[in-house]
C-alpha cells in the first residue's frame, strides 16, 4: 500500500506539472498573438520567459486596482470650446469695406477662407483665433451699420478627451505590433504581422486627422460676414455739398418731368392748333362773305 500510494502521488505530481506547462504555453500564445498568427511555435518560444513571470505574478495574487490620475482644478476649468460667429453690416462702399475686413482678419492672425462679391453685396468667411473673436467682431462692426450679430459656442471637451485617449491607445498598439514584427521568425508570421500593422497604422492616421480637426475648431473661429451696400437715398450726404446735390437733383427731376409732360401733350397741341386754324379760316371767310352781301344792295340803289 505504501508503494502504491507513493506511485499515485508521483503520477499526480507529473500530471500537475504537465498542466502547468500547458498553461504556460497557452499564456505565451495568447499574450503575443496578433490576429490569426498567435499559435505559431516560433512566436510561443519567443515569449516563454515573459509568460512564466506573468504566471508567477498571478500566483502571488491579483494586483490591487490603482486609482486613475486625479484631474486638477485647471484641467476641470480648461474646457475645449468651438466658437463661430455671423454678422451682417450695411455700408456705404462694398469694395472699401471688403478690403478693411480682410486687413482686420490678417492683423488678428487669421485669414480669409472664402469670398464672394458683387456690385452691392459681398460675403466673406474669415478664420480668426478664438481668443481674438470678440475684438475682431467689434472692429468689423465699426465698418458700417450692424444689422445682426450671432455667436455660437459648442463644448467639444468630451470629444477632444476621447480622441486623445484613443490616439494614445492606438500608438501603443502600433508599438506592440512593431515589436512582434521584430521577433517574427517565419515568412508567414512576417506577412501576417505586416498586414495587422498596416491596418492599425491606418486607424491611427484617421484618429490623428480627427484630432487635428478638433484642435482646429478650438483654436480658430470662423466668422461669416455679409456686407450690403446702402441704397442711394439712404447715403448720408450732409452739409453744403449735400444740399447742392439734393437741389440739383430736384431741378433735373423737374426738367425731366416737364419734358415728359410736353412730350405727352404735343400731339394734342398740334391737333388743337389745326382745329383753331381751320376755325379761324372759316370765320374770316364768313365775315368776308357777309360784308360782300351788304355792299351789293347799296350800289344798286344809286344806279
C-alpha positions as CSV (number, residue, x, y, z in Angstrom):
1,X,0.0,0.0,0.0
2,X,2.8,2.4,0.8
3,X,4.4,1.8,-2.6
4,X,1.1,2.2,-4.4
5,X,0.4,5.4,-2.5
6,X,3.8,6.9,-3.5
7,X,3.2,5.8,-7.1
8,X,-0.2,7.5,-7.1
9,X,1.2,10.7,-5.6
10,X,4.1,10.7,-8.1
11,X,1.6,10.3,-11.0
12,X,-0.5,13.1,-9.7
13,X,2.6,15.3,-9.4
14,X,3.6,14.6,-13.0
15,X,0.1,15.4,-14.2
16,X,0.1,18.7,-12.3
17,X,3.5,19.6,-13.8
18,X,2.2,18.8,-17.3
19,X,-0.9,21.0,-16.6
20,X,1.4,23.9,-15.6
21,X,3.5,23.6,-18.7
22,X,0.4,23.6,-20.9
23,X,-0.9,26.7,-19.1
24,X,2.5,28.4,-19.7
25,X,2.3,27.6,-23.4
26,X,-1.2,28.8,-23.7
27,X,-0.4,32.0,-21.9
28,X,2.5,32.7,-24.3
29,X,0.5,32.1,-27.4
30,X,-2.4,34.3,-26.1
31,X,-0.1,37.2,-24.9
32,X,1.8,37.5,-28.2
33,X,-0.9,36.7,-30.7
34,X,-2.0,39.3,-33.3
35,X,-5.0,38.4,-35.5
36,X,-4.7,34.7,-36.6
37,X,-0.9,34.1,-36.2
38,X,-0.7,33.8,-32.4
39,X,-0.5,30.0,-32.5
40,X,2.9,29.7,-34.3
41,X,5.6,27.8,-32.4
42,X,8.3,30.4,-33.0
43,X,6.1,33.1,-31.5
44,X,5.3,31.0,-28.4
45,X,9.0,30.2,-27.8
46,X,10.0,33.9,-28.0
47,X,7.7,34.9,-25.1
48,X,8.2,31.9,-22.7
49,X,10.2,34.0,-20.2
50,X,7.6,36.8,-20.0
51,X,4.7,34.3,-19.7
52,X,6.4,32.5,-16.9
53,X,7.0,35.6,-15.0
54,X,3.3,36.6,-15.6
55,X,2.1,33.3,-14.2
56,X,4.3,33.8,-11.2
57,X,2.8,37.2,-10.5
58,X,-0.7,35.8,-10.9
59,X,0.0,33.0,-8.5
60,X,1.2,35.5,-5.9
61,X,-2.2,37.2,-6.0
62,X,-4.0,39.8,-8.1
63,X,-2.6,43.3,-8.0
64,X,-4.7,45.8,-6.2
65,X,-6.5,48.2,-8.5
66,X,-4.8,51.5,-9.0
67,X,-6.7,54.8,-8.8
68,X,-6.7,56.9,-12.0
69,X,-5.0,60.3,-12.1
70,X,-6.9,63.0,-10.4
71,X,-7.9,66.0,-12.5
72,X,-6.7,69.3,-11.3
73,X,-8.9,72.4,-11.0
74,X,-7.2,73.9,-14.0
75,X,-8.0,70.8,-16.1
76,X,-11.6,70.9,-15.0
77,X,-12.0,74.5,-16.0
78,X,-10.0,74.2,-19.2
79,X,-12.9,73.5,-21.4
80,X,-12.5,73.0,-25.1
81,X,-14.9,75.4,-26.8
82,X,-15.5,75.7,-30.6
83,X,-16.8,79.2,-31.3
84,X,-18.2,80.7,-34.5
85,X,-20.0,83.9,-35.5
86,X,-22.2,85.5,-38.1
87,X,-22.6,89.3,-38.8
88,X,-24.4,91.4,-41.3
89,X,-23.5,95.1,-42.0
90,X,-24.9,97.8,-44.2
91,X,-22.1,100.0,-45.5
92,X,-21.6,102.8,-48.0
93,X,-18.9,101.2,-50.2
94,X,-18.7,97.4,-50.6
95,X,-15.2,97.4,-52.0
96,X,-13.6,99.5,-49.3
97,X,-15.3,97.6,-46.5
98,X,-14.2,94.3,-48.0
99,X,-10.6,95.4,-48.1
100,X,-10.8,96.6,-44.5
101,X,-12.4,93.3,-43.3
102,X,-9.5,91.4,-44.9
103,X,-7.0,93.6,-43.1
104,X,-8.8,93.2,-39.8
105,X,-8.6,89.4,-40.1
106,X,-4.9,89.4,-41.1
107,X,-4.0,91.8,-38.2
108,X,-5.6,89.4,-35.8
109,X,-3.6,86.4,-37.0
110,X,-6.3,85.0,-39.2
111,X,-7.0,84.7,-42.9
112,X,-9.9,84.9,-45.5
113,X,-11.2,81.4,-46.0
114,X,-13.6,82.3,-48.8
115,X,-15.0,85.4,-50.5
116,X,-17.9,86.2,-52.9
117,X,-18.6,89.7,-54.0
118,X,-21.0,91.5,-56.4
119,X,-21.8,95.1,-57.2
120,X,-23.6,95.9,-53.9
121,X,-23.1,92.8,-51.9
122,X,-20.1,90.8,-50.5
123,X,-19.9,87.6,-48.4
124,X,-16.7,86.7,-46.7
125,X,-15.7,83.8,-44.4
126,X,-12.9,84.9,-42.1
127,X,-11.0,82.5,-39.9
128,X,-9.5,84.2,-36.8
129,X,-8.0,82.9,-33.5
130,X,-10.7,82.1,-31.0
131,X,-9.2,84.4,-28.3
132,X,-9.4,87.3,-30.8
133,X,-13.0,86.7,-31.9
134,X,-14.7,89.4,-29.7
135,X,-12.1,92.0,-30.7
136,X,-12.4,91.2,-34.4
137,X,-16.2,91.4,-34.2
138,X,-16.0,94.9,-32.6
139,X,-13.7,96.1,-35.3
140,X,-15.9,94.7,-38.1
141,X,-18.9,96.4,-36.5
142,X,-17.2,99.8,-36.9
143,X,-17.2,99.4,-40.7
144,X,-20.8,100.3,-41.0
145,X,-24.3,99.8,-39.6
146,X,-24.6,96.5,-37.8
147,X,-27.9,94.7,-38.7
148,X,-27.3,91.4,-37.0
149,X,-24.6,89.5,-34.9
150,X,-24.7,85.9,-33.7
151,X,-22.1,83.9,-31.7
152,X,-22.3,80.1,-31.4
153,X,-20.3,78.2,-28.8
154,X,-20.0,74.4,-28.7
155,X,-18.3,72.5,-25.9
156,X,-16.2,69.7,-27.5
157,X,-14.2,68.8,-24.4
158,X,-15.5,65.3,-24.3
159,X,-14.7,64.7,-28.0
160,X,-11.2,66.0,-27.5
161,X,-10.5,63.9,-24.5
162,X,-12.0,60.8,-26.2
163,X,-9.9,61.2,-29.3
164,X,-6.7,62.0,-27.4
165,X,-7.2,58.8,-25.4
166,X,-7.8,56.7,-28.5
167,X,-4.8,58.1,-30.2
168,X,-2.6,57.2,-27.2
169,X,-4.0,53.7,-27.1
170,X,-3.6,53.2,-30.9
171,X,0.0,54.4,-30.7
172,X,0.8,51.9,-28.0
173,X,-0.9,49.2,-30.1
174,X,1.2,50.0,-33.1
175,X,4.3,49.9,-31.0
176,X,3.5,46.4,-29.7
177,X,2.8,45.1,-33.2
178,X,6.1,46.5,-34.4
179,X,7.9,44.7,-31.5
180,X,6.2,41.5,-32.7
181,X,7.4,42.2,-36.2
182,X,11.0,42.4,-35.0
183,X,10.5,38.9,-33.3
184,X,9.0,37.2,-36.3
185,X,10.8,34.0,-37.3
186,X,8.9,32.9,-40.4
187,X,7.6,34.4,-43.6
188,X,4.0,33.6,-42.7
189,X,4.4,35.4,-39.3
190,X,6.0,38.3,-41.1
191,X,3.2,38.7,-43.7
192,X,0.5,38.4,-41.0
193,X,2.1,40.9,-38.7
194,X,2.8,43.4,-41.5
195,X,-0.9,43.3,-42.5
196,X,-2.0,43.9,-39.0
197,X,0.5,46.7,-38.6
198,X,-0.8,48.4,-41.8
199,X,-4.4,48.2,-40.6
200,X,-3.5,49.7,-37.1
201,X,-1.4,52.5,-38.6
202,X,-4.3,53.4,-40.9
203,X,-6.6,53.6,-37.9
204,X,-4.0,55.8,-36.1
205,X,-3.8,58.2,-39.1
206,X,-7.6,58.5,-39.1
207,X,-7.6,59.3,-35.4
208,X,-4.8,61.9,-35.8
209,X,-6.8,63.6,-38.6
210,X,-9.8,63.8,-36.4
211,X,-7.7,65.1,-33.6
212,X,-6.2,67.9,-35.8
213,X,-9.7,68.8,-37.0
214,X,-11.0,69.2,-33.4
215,X,-8.0,71.3,-32.4
216,X,-8.6,73.5,-35.4
217,X,-12.2,74.1,-34.4
218,X,-11.0,75.0,-30.9
219,X,-8.1,77.2,-31.9
220,X,-9.7,79.1,-34.8
221,X,-13.2,80.6,-35.1
222,X,-15.0,81.1,-38.4
223,X,-16.8,84.4,-39.0
224,X,-19.4,84.6,-41.7
225,X,-19.5,88.3,-42.7
226,X,-22.2,89.8,-45.1
227,X,-21.7,93.3,-46.4
228,X,-24.7,95.1,-48.0
229,X,-24.4,98.5,-49.6
230,X,-26.9,101.1,-48.6
231,X,-29.4,102.4,-51.2
232,X,-28.6,105.8,-52.7
233,X,-31.4,107.6,-50.8
234,X,-30.0,106.3,-47.5
235,X,-26.5,107.6,-48.1
236,X,-25.6,110.2,-45.5
237,X,-24.7,113.4,-47.5
238,X,-24.8,116.4,-45.2
239,X,-23.5,119.9,-45.5
240,X,-23.5,122.4,-48.4
241,X,-22.4,119.9,-51.0
242,X,-25.2,117.5,-49.9
243,X,-27.8,120.3,-50.1
244,X,-26.4,121.4,-53.5
245,X,-26.6,117.8,-54.8
246,X,-30.1,117.5,-53.5
247,X,-31.2,120.8,-55.1
248,X,-29.6,119.9,-58.4
249,X,-31.3,116.5,-58.3
250,X,-34.7,118.2,-57.7
251,X,-34.0,120.6,-60.6
252,X,-33.1,117.9,-63.1
253,X,-36.1,115.9,-61.9
254,X,-38.3,118.9,-62.6
255,X,-36.9,119.4,-66.1
256,X,-37.3,115.8,-66.8
257,X,-40.9,115.9,-65.7
258,X,-41.6,119.0,-67.7
259,X,-40.1,117.4,-70.8
260,X,-42.2,114.3,-70.3
261,X,-45.4,116.4,-69.9
262,X,-44.6,118.4,-73.0
263,X,-43.9,115.3,-75.0
264,X,-47.2,113.7,-73.9
265,X,-49.2,116.9,-74.7
266,X,-47.5,117.7,-78.0
267,X,-50.0,115.6,-80.2
268,X,-52.9,117.3,-78.5
269,X,-51.3,120.8,-79.0
270,X,-50.9,120.1,-82.7
271,X,-54.5,118.9,-83.1
272,X,-55.8,121.9,-81.2
273,X,-53.7,124.2,-83.4
274,X,-55.0,122.6,-86.6
275,X,-58.6,122.9,-85.4
276,X,-58.0,126.5,-84.3
277,X,-56.5,127.4,-87.8
278,X,-59.5,125.8,-89.6
279,X,-61.9,127.7,-87.3
280,X,-60.1,131.0,-88.0
281,X,-60.2,130.5,-91.8
282,X,-63.9,129.7,-91.7
283,X,-64.6,132.7,-89.5
284,X,-62.7,135.1,-91.9
285,X,-64.5,133.6,-94.9
286,X,-67.9,134.0,-93.3
287,X,-67.0,137.6,-92.3
288,X,-65.9,138.4,-95.8
289,X,-69.0,136.8,-97.4
290,X,-71.2,138.8,-95.0
291,X,-69.5,142.1,-95.8
292,X,-69.9,141.4,-99.6
293,X,-73.6,140.8,-99.3
294,X,-74.2,144.1,-97.5
295,X,-72.3,146.2,-100.1
296,X,-74.1,144.9,-103.2
297,X,-77.7,146.3,-102.4
298,X,-76.4,149.8,-101.7
299,X,-74.7,150.0,-105.0
300,X,-77.9,149.1,-106.9
301,X,-79.9,152.0,-105.3
302,X,-77.5,154.6,-106.5
303,X,-78.0,153.5,-110.1
